[in-house]
Amino acid sequence: MDKEQRTRWGGGAPPSLKRIDPIGFARAATVYGAGAFGLALVALWRPVLGAPAPNGALLDHALHVAACAANWISPKLFVETTANYHARLEYLRSVGQLAPIAWRLAAAGLVSLAPMAWAAWRYLRPRDGLTFLRGSKRYSGAEAVKQLNKRLAKRASARPDHPLAPEVPYSSDLWTRHALLIAGTGAGKSTCLKPLLSRIIKADERLLLYDPKGDFTRAFGKPILLAPWDARTWAWDIAADIRNIGAARRFAAALVKEGSDPMWANAARQVMVGSIMMLRAECGTGWGWRDLARTLALPQAQLLPIMRFYHQEAVRAVERASVTTQGVLINLSAFCSAIFDLADAWGDVAPERRISFIDWLTRPKKGQRQIILQGNGSYPEITKGYVEGIFSVIGGLVNSVEMDDDPERKVWIVLDELPQCGKIPILPLFSVGRSRGIRCVAACQDLSQLEEIHGKDAVRSLVSMTGSILIGQMSQGDTAEALAKALGSREVERRNESRSYGRDGSQSVSYAREDLALYKPSELGSRLGLDSKRAGVIMALALEGNAYELFWPFFKSQDKRNAHVPSRWALGEGAPPDCAHPFDVDVAPPEAVPEPSMGAAGSTAPRAGGSDSWVDLGLSHAAPDIAIPVGQGNGAVASDLVWLNEEESQDFAWMEDASADDETAGAEAAMA
């Protein structure tokens, strides 16, 4: 109920102000109640259910009752008629014929309560003087729950799923259209999410939960934990998820961001892709973060043959020991700092505690169905690095033909504080995930945070693609104005009365139509948020054109585990004795690295496992003793490759002096 409310005692009130009308109620209750009473008596004044008809006609009794009423008002009226009727009633009572009249009067009285109840709902319920024509509607309190359940009853019974709020069943179709929760600090996002998460975990449904504050880690003990800084962490099995060059490109694009000059980022991505393709070819799925870090830390002389064998498009980036190449490698090292940290944090995690997210989506193992990706403000680069890398894999699989549509599949992706996840592929998950059984529930404090990362157009698309938008208390600003506008408006008709008093007093009535916003930006801060009386929070659900203000009580549960147990790496105890840092790897001199020779299609390079130079790369896993076809490490055929021998390389010598100045300038820009 709105705070501003007025009781209408005959006088006018502004049409936009909610009011009640006791006089109108009394008038309607009297007129409609009396009519219902009379009709009920007419219907009952006959033999009913074996009981005889009352003594005397109904009209005769009605006239005598009217005479008695007039005598009660004025004792001089109908004195004799009143006395005779009293005597008649006494006689009927003595012979037992008054009871049929009495119970018929009581039944008619009960019938008259129905229009009185309608009149109470019509005149004693706070409402404004505006006539709704079309557009959105806003409901609050018990009315919101009633209207929402009425709207969703058929869908919720056809495909039932976890409720959205207390006493609000929700259907699977609505959950697969995703949910976006927008609320300011302390507005109750966790209060809204925890009951849903508790039901998901109890049902053992697949769940990927991003937890930036440790609240959900503490509250739920069943999901496994991915947190490089935590001693209980599992590790991402990167070798199992980066299975081809396409996945390698997505991973490199997620970690290496573009700057003002995209050349440096593109070159660094190519080198990273080539390093991954070498590890794939040499070690299959038996490599990890430490192997990737060691490979990326190799100098130009050892990276060049790797690129020539496994990713020829990256050869130009490391072809010469020049200032430009040095700038590319400096950029690569800067962007890959998260990989080096993850190599130290996850390098010694046992294979049975590694998880593949492709397997998690397609064939999850028992005990690995629910995962918490923990964030940490102390390690923002590591957090974004591994979270963005994981979602590059998930987004690529969900958005591909490799994952079949399955309306019965349930995969929950819950992202608290979405901006802290970095630039993850959220749009593909929202646009394509519905048919794959993906249910995304994302929470953020302000849309402007998302716009800084994904851009305004992407955020607009995200809001428009979301089926359920939950809005909590927030301060006035651009986001409040944008949400108030997105919630829509209603078209109403207003009755305007004009009165003039005096000798020639007059009154006129006119009607006008206008659009009224469903919410003012200030109302998102005043109507929503903490409800201390009921110990919970109020949020507005924007669903299918209407807004429903729902209540969530505070979620009470006991902590299941500590939010953080620091690992040796987080405590700064250093790497284990058998863990060499990538830059401690012995570097073979350039002349020791075998150069691939020119050959016809189908020719082979030296055996990967038979060359001592490959051992010098510092891989922790021995390469298989197989012959590697020239140029086929990335899936290309040998005829696609053109190797430059020593004589052909001389043709490009004239370019070195002409490009020296450009290289110096490019390196300075890269370092900047």
Secondary structure, DSSP 4 states (H G I P E B T S, - for coil): --S-EEE-SSS---TTSEEE-HHHHHHHHHHHHHHHHHHHHHHHSS-BTTBPPPSS-HHHHHHHHHHHHHHHH-TTSSHHHHHHHHHHHHHHHHTT-SHHHHHHHHHHHHHHHHHHHHHHHHHSS-B-SEEEEEE--EEEHHHHHHHHHHHHHHHHHHSB---SBTTB--BHHHHTT-EEEE--TTSSHHHHHHHHHHHHHHTT-EEEEEESSSHHHHH--SSEEE-TTBTT--EE-HHHH--SHHHHHHHHHHHS---SSHHHHHHHHHHHHHHHHHHHHHHTT---HHHHHHHHT--HHHHHHHHHHH-GGGHHHHSSSSHHHHHHHHHHHHHTHHHHHHHHHHTT--GGGEE-HHHHHHSPPTT-SEEEEE--TT-HHHHHHHHHHHHHHHHHHHTSTTS---TT--EEEEESSGGGG-S--HHHHHHHTTTTTEEEEEEES-HHHHHHHH-HHHHHHHHHH-SEEEE----SSHHHHHHHHHT-EEEEEEEEEEEE-STT-EEEEEEEEEEEES--TTHHHHTSEEETTTTEEEEEEEETTEEEEEEEEPP-----S-S--B-TTTTT----TT---GGGSPPPPGGGSPPPPP--TT-BPPPGGG-HHHHTT--SSPPPS---BTT-TTS--GGG-----HHHHGGGTHHHHHTHHHHHHHHHHHH-
